[in-house]
């Protein structure tokens, strides 16, 4: 960060210093004009008075009019546009004083100045290039302090293209100062940025899609693999209408290239989501026994199956109020699942027809929210906590309704999934259990403070269950 004396010296001390300087100049001009009758002293005193007056006038104009006008724009104040205006005012004041007080001929001054300008222009090509490039960058407003940008081009004068990502901290007449995610400060001359391709990673809406490609061995249930990865990526904070997705992209090295896609709010949120996506992808593919392909061949998955304790299914049925004698029939139909921290289990709005019971670990019912700290991005607001013995997803299992909430694992979890196919046969053999299922839905509504307010809600749930299972 640039050292700025304005942050080290208080405003009171600065005003006092300016006041003493102006008082000293005024006193000097007065003494020179009254104590000496020589015309040169009188002219010098007059010039000194006019210089002080011009300086005060420009300072007052800047404080009263210029700064308030520029503060309503996106330009950093005091910044590049302000410096240009103030510089132009000082040049105009200097020319006017030389002509009116000094008696300098403007025509001769302009003629001599043209030659001097040519000499100075040749010797200051890079400086002037930075100046005019800075004017262009500030007028375009393609980016501003606080934005994360990606710069691609010949940045160091060597061969080839380079890419740099950083957050814009300061824009001056000569350069743009950026800070990387590692905290390093990099200063780019304006002319380099004017010649490079700049991508604003915040504008225009803030949401930017990020992708990650992995190559896996060809295998049969590709649709199941895509669904499992997409479900796991649901643990990345996202808007309901911008859900992560996974598609088959292409073929490479004899395998299938999968592309994982998600939306991020700001560059740092995208980077954090990328780290999470890499971890979840490796975890899910290893869990499914699918090798990754690389230049050195395929990886070796390590699958650790879950083993239920004796009588575990009977205990689950007892907790949710179902007949324990169903345990034998459900033994073959249930699905045992593991989940890693940050992995999505179900996503709000997705279709579903299964119930989950938590065996070990903790989960959270979440809702997405935008925050500015520790950086701009999407985060999960926690609505409820789930632990061993809790269940969720009964609404989709019993009525076929879309998932009503997003649930994410916060620690390593083991879950038992009870799908409709395994549940349906047992229910048709004992249809009177439907009343217990309505009790299950009522207990969930009460736990979530959504208890039915009318007597018809129970009848509606009963009708939905019978229709869903064709009872």
N, C-alpha and C positions, 0 to 999 in steps of 0.2 A: 504494500500500500504506500502511495506517495505520502511523504511527510508534509503536512500543511501547517504553517505557522499560525493560521487562523484558529486552529484547534488548540494551540498551545498558549495563545495570548487571548485574554478575555476581551469582549467587545468594549468594555469600559476603558481599558487601557488603550485600545486602538483609537477610540474617539478622542481620548485625552491627548494622544500623540499627534493626531491630525490637527487638533485645535492648537496645540503649541507650535506646530510647524507653520500653520497659517498666520498665527499671531506674530511669529518671528519674521516671516516674510513681509507681512504688512508693516511691521515696525521698521524693518530695514528700508523698505521703499519710502516710508514717510521721512526717515532721517536723511536719505539720499536726496529727496526732493526739496527739503526745507533748509538743510544746513549747507548745501552747496548750490551756487547759482549757475554752475557750468551747464551748458545745454545737454552734454552727454549724460550727466548725472540725472538731469530732469527726465530725459528720454528713457533712461534705464529704470528710473522709479516708475514712470508710467507703464513701461512694459511689464515690470514686476507686478504692478497692481492688476493689469489685464490678465496676466498668467494666473494669478491667484483667483481672480473672478471667474475665468474660464474653467479652472479646475473645480471650483465650488459649484458652478452651474452644471457641469457634467455629472458630478457626484450626486447633486440633488435630483437631476433628471433621472439618473439610474435608479436611485432609491425610491423615488415617488412614482415614476411612470414605467420604466423599463422592466424592473424586476417583477412588479405585479402582473404585467402583461405576459411575460414569459412564463410565469409560474402556472398559468392556465394551460400551457402547452406541455407536450411530452418531453420538451428539451430540458436537460439537466440545468438547474439554476443555482449558483452562477456557473454557466457553461459556455459551450462553443458559440452559440448565437449571441449571447450577451457580450462575450469578448470581442466579437467582430463589430458589433454596433458601437461599443465603447471605443475601440480602436479607430473606427471611422470618425467618431466625434472628435477625438484628440487630433487626428490629422487635419480635419477641417478647421478646428480652432487654431492650430499652429499656422496653417496657411493664411488664415484671416489676420492673425496677429502680426505675421511678418509683413503683410501688405499694408494694414492700417496703421500699425504702430512703428514697425521697422522701416517702412517706406520701400520695401522690396518690390521690384517690378515682377508681376505674375507671369508675363510673357517670357521674360528672360529666365525666370525660375522654372517654368514648364519646359522650355527648350533645353536648358541644362539638365533638368530632371529626367528628360527622355533618354539622354545619353547615359546618365547614371543608372537609370532603370534597366537599360539593356545590359550594362556591365554587371549589375547586381543580379539580374535574372539569370545570366549565364553561370554565375558563380553559386547561385542558390537554387539550382534546378530541383534537387531532391526536396529541399525545404518547401519550395513553392508547390511541388507536386503533392506533398503531404497536406499543405494548406488547402488547395482546391479539392483534393480528394475528401478531406474532412468536411468541407462545405457541402459536397455532394452527399456524403453519408448522413449528415445531419438534416439536410433538406428532404431526403427520401424517407427517413424515419423507419428504415427496414428493421432496425433493432434499436434498443435503448438500454441504459444501465439496468441491470437486474435480469436481463434475458440470457438464456443459454443459447449459444450459437455454435454451428459447425462450419469451419472454414476449410475449403479444399482448394488447393492450387500450389504454385511454386512459391512456397512460403519462405524458404531460406536461400533462394538464389541458385540452388543446385539443380541437378537433373531429376526429372520425375515429379510426381504430384504427392503432396502430403495432406493429411487431414488432422485438424486440431479442433478440440471441443473445449469450451470454457464459458464462464459466466462473465458478461460485460460488467466491469466495475466503474470505469471512467472513460469518457470520450472528450478529447481535447483537440486543439487545432492541429496538433502534430501526430497524435497516435491514439490508439485504443488500448486500454489496459484491461486484461482478462485474467481471471483466476480459475485454475483447473480444479477438478474434484479432489486432487491431492493437496490443494492449498498453495500451489506454486503460482507465482505471478508472471505473466508473459505480456510483453508490450509489442504490439504490431504497429508499424508505420501505416498511416491512413492509405497511402498509395498501394500497399500490398493487399489490404482488404478490398480496395476498389477494383483490383484486377482479379480477385479470387471469387469462387462460388461460395456464397454465404447462405446457410440454411438456418432460419430461426426456429429453434426447437420449442418455442413457446407460442408464437403467433401462427395462425390468427386466432384459433380457438383454445389452444392449450392442450387438446387431446391429439396425440400422435400415436400411430400404430407401430408397434415393435414386433420383430420377428426373430425366430431362432430355428435353425435347420439341424436336424440329426438324421443320420443314415442307419437304418436297421436292416436286419436280414429279412428277406421275404418270408411271410408266414400266412397261415390260413385266415384266422379271425382278425383281419386288418380293421374291420369296422369296430370290433370290440376294443382294439388297441387305441384307435382314434377317440372313441367315447371315453375310455378310462383316462387318457391324457387330458382331454378337454375338461372332464370332471375335476381332475386334480388341479388344473390351472385355475379353477374357480376360486381357489384360495387367494389368488392375487386380487387386491381390491379393484373393483370395476363397477361401472354403471350397469344396471339391468339390461339396457339396450346396447351395450358394448361388451358382450361376454367374450372371454377367450375362446379360441377355436383351434382345431388341429386339422390339417388337410394333407393329402398325399401330393407332394410337389413334383417329383421327378425321379429318375433312376440314376444311381452313381455307384461305382465300385461293386457292381453286381447286386446292390441292395436298393431299397426304397427310401427316398428322401422325404421325411416328414417336415412340414413347416408349422411351427407353433406361432400363433398370432394373438396379441393382446394389445389393449389401448392403455396409454400412460398419460398422466397429467404432468407435463414438465419432464425435463431430461433426467433429473436425479431420481424421480419416481420410476422412470423407465429403466434406469440402471439397476435399481433395487429389485424391480420386478424381473429383470433378466437373470439376476443371480438366483432368485427364487425359482424361476422357470427351469433353469439348468438343474438345480437340485431335485426338483419334483420329477422332472423327466427321467433322470437317471434312476430315481427311486422306483417309479412306476414301472419302467421297462424291466428293471431287475426283478421286481416282484412278479411280473408276468412271464419271466423267463425268456425275454426277447433280447438277443445280443445286439450291441451296437457295432457298426462297421467303421473301420478306419484304415489308414494306409498300411498298418501292420496286421490287419486281419480283424477277426471278430473277438469281442470280449466274451468272458464267461460269466453268465448270470449266476447268482447265488440265491436260491429260493428257500425260504424257511417256512414251511407250512404251519398253520395254526392248528393246534389240537385242543378240542373242547374237553373240559373235565366231565366225568361221569355225572349225569343228572343235570347238566347245565341247561339243556333245552327245557327240561321240566321246570326248573327255577324261573326261566324267562317267561314261560306261559303263565306261571303262577303270578308273577309280578304284574302282568298286563290283564289278568283276570280271565284267562282262557283255560279250557279243560286240560289237565296234565296228561290225559291219555292220548292227546294229539302228538305227543313228543315223538313217538315211533314213526308216525307218518311224515312228520316235518323234518326228521333227521336227514333224509336224503335231499330235501329241497332247499334247505337254508344255505346261505353263502357266508363264509367266514372272510372277513376283510381286515386288512391293516391300513393305517393312515399315518403319514409322517407329519410333523409339525408344519403348519401353514398349508396343508393340503385341503382342497375343497371336497366336501362329502356330498352335499346337494346344493343346488343353486336355485334361487327364487325364480319362479316362472317356468322352470323346466318340467317336462312331463315325468311322471314317476308312478310306480305301483308297488312300492315295497316299504317296509317298516324297518328301522334300525334300532338295535339295542346296544348300549355301550357296555363293554365288558371291562376294559381297562383304559386309562387315559382321560383326558379332558377335551371338551369341545366348546365352541361358542356360537351362539346365534347372533349374526352380525348384520349390519346395514352400512352401506358405503357413505362416506362423508369427505368433503374437501377440507384440507387444513394447510396452513402456511408454515407450521413448525413440526419437526425440525427442518423441513423443506417443503416446498409446494408440491402437493401430490394428493393421491386418494388413500384413505385409511379406513379401517373398519371401526365402527362404533358397536360396542358390545351391548346386545339386548338381553341376553340370558346366558347362563353357564350350564353345561351338561357334564355329568360325571358317571362313574360306574353305577349301573342299575337304572339309568334314565333311558328313555326311548324317544324317538321322533320319527316323523314321516307317516304316522298312522292315517292322516287325512288322505294322502295319495293312495295308500294301500286299500283303504276301505271305500273310497268314493271315486278314485281315478282323477281327482283334482290335481292341477299343477302344484308344484312345490310352493309353499307359502312363505318360505324363508331361506336364507343362505346360512349354511352351517360349515364351519371351518375347524379343523383340528388344531389345538394349541400345544399338544404334546403327542408322543407316539401313542397310538390308540389301537385297540382291537375291537372290532365290531361284529355283530351278528346281523345279517340282512335277511329279512323274511319276505320273499317276493310273493306276488299274488298267485302265481302258478302253484307254489307249494301250499299256500293257505286255502286255495279255493276248494280242493277236494275234501279237506276236513270240514270246511264250513257247510258244504252241501249235505254231508252226512248228518250234521247236527245244526239245522237252521235256527233252532231256538237260541243259539249263542249270539245271534244278531243283537239282542238287547244288551248283552255285555259289551259288544263293540260300540254301541251308542254311549254306554257309560264311559268307555275309554276316551271317546272324543270329548265328552263333557268334562272329564277330569283334566284333559289337556287345555280346554278353553278356560277353565278356572285357574289353572297354573299360569296361563299367559294373560290373565285379567281380561279374558274375552268371553265371559260366561254368557250363555243365551239370555236374551232379555224378554223373549216371548215363549209361550208354551208350544208354539208351532215348530220351533227350531228342531226339537227332538224328533218330531214326526218327519220333518224334511230330511234329516240325516238318515233315519230309518229307511225312508223311500230310496234315497241315493244308494245306500249300501245294497239293498235288495236288487236294484236295477243294475248296479255295477257287477254283482256276482250272479245275476240272472236267477234269483231265488224265487 
